[in-house]
Amino acid sequence: MYQCPECVLKLKKQQVDDKVYWGCTNCSGHMVGMSALKKLIGEPNVRNLWLQSGHAKAEGRPCPSCSLSLRPVIHGTDVPVEVDVCRTCHILWLDQGEIVDFSKLKESRKKVQKTPQQMREYAIALTELTAESQRPVEAEFISQTGPEESWKWLPAIAGLPVEMNRPALRDYPLLTWLVVFMGVAAFVLTHNSATAINTFGFVPELPWRFSGLTWFTSFFMHAGIFHLIGNMYFLTVFGDDVEDDIGSLPFLLLLFASHFAGLALQWSFTGASNVPVVGASAGVFGILAYYMLRFPHTKVGVLYLFFFRPHWLRFSAKVLFVLKIGWEVIMIWLLQRSPALGGIAHAAHIGGALIGALAALLMNRDRSHIIE
């Protein structure tokens, strides 16, 4: 439930044409998502706004979604408007005098200097122009409208979840791309041979082979092309946001701490098994857990066909987190009853997710008390 940061009342969903907002019926403040803002002012402007928020102090009112402090940012040059940004939930909060139709603001190119009071009066005037066309609508869980980026249909057709409202990044996720490149390169160079997997994989029966080096090398070994594609896809799609949120070095530490924790938990479950454990899944689960708890209201979509027509299931990242963890717990329980179902290191997934969840909870707590 979204709450007004000023009135602490539940926000109601509203729609102007094809733009969706969440508004307060008491103070007329509005919450706008980055995806809706892209339709109004374009992705380059949204990216600039996002970059500005990275330099602003988190000293504003609480975010309507996560309750962390908002960052006040001045947007625009011809007719500047102050907006409040949450870098965790990727939303903007605009007060009554700031509820600007950005499409009209973009068309207004008056090269004049305005006082803050004139800016606010101008914003109020634009608000009145669109107030009559606002109407409440119900939240969509099932929709025929897919993501804005056409390339996302390809992984969706393969059954993979996609980000429906991908936030703008402050910088290029170079380390994420580097790790993905190394994973693909290792797969190609070893030709996915059984010898390479047995040599560089983590064997619970011999955990300290090569002075413990297999704890690290097992991350880059994969059991097949689909195993590789799945892990690298999730790391690419969700890892860039995590790297952008905490920085490159902390991202790398989180990735491998999750991988090591996953191997340790799998080791505790399998004991003296001689079957090598390979893959980046535990580390990826750590990244997923961090992403879904740090950006719980980011929308994720899954494609399915109903009477040969595509439909999208839209749900928040935190729902996907609960579903994935629930599935892993069920599989661990089934494996305890029937070991013949083995083949996937579900305990390693849980171990990695625990590290990612812990990191996200610590980050949420720290950023709710510290002004950057």
DANOR-V828915 format. One line per field, one symbol per residue. ss: DSSP state (~ for helix, > for strand, _ for the rest). phi: phi as a letter, one per 30 degrees, with the letter a starting at -180 (. if undefined). psi: psi as a letter, one per 40 degrees, with the letter a starting at -180 (. if undefined). A space follows every 50 residues. Layout:
ss: ???
phi: ???
psi: ???
This chain:
ss: __>______>_>>>>>__>>>>>______>>>>~~~~~~~~_~~~~~~~~ ~~~~~__>>>>>______>>>>>>>_____>>>>>>____>>>>_~~~__ _~~~~~~________~~~~~~~~~~~~~~~~___>>_____>>_______ _~~~~~~____>>__________~~~~~~~~~~~~~~~~~___~~~~~~~ _>>~~~__~~~~_~~~~~~~____~~~~~~~~~~~~~~~~~~~~~~_~~~ ~~~~~~~~~~~~~~~~~~~~_____>>___~~~~~~~~~~~~~~____>> >>>>>>__>>>>>>>>~~~~~~~~~~~~~~~~~~~~~_~~~____~~~~~ ~~~~~~~~~~~~~~~~~~~___
phi: .dbddcchcddcdbbchcccbcccdccidbcbdddddeddbidedddddd ddddcdddbdddddccidddcdbdcjcdbdbdbcccddcibccbdedcdc ddddddddbddbdbdedddddddddddddcddddbdbddcccbcdcdddd ddddddddjcdbddbdddcdaddddeddddddddddddddhhdddddddc ddcedbdcdhhidddcdddccbdldddddddddddddcdddddddcjddd dddddddddddddddddddciddcddcbjcedddddddddedcdbdcddb bbdbcbhicdbcdcbddddddddddedddddddddddbedddkbdddddd ddddddddddddddddddccdd
psi: hhihedefihiihihhbehhihihedeeiihhidddddddeidddddddd ddddeihgeaiiiedeeihihhhhhiddgihhihhhedefiihhideegh gdddddehfhgihiiddddddddddddddeddehiiiiihdhiehaidhd eedddddeeiiihdghiiidihgddddddddddddddddeffidddddde ihhddgdfiffededddddehieidddddddddddddddddddddeiddd ddddddddddddddddddddbfiehihiieddddddddddddddgdehhi ihhihhfehhihhhiidddddddddddddddddddddgeeeidhgddddd ddddddddddddddddeedhh.
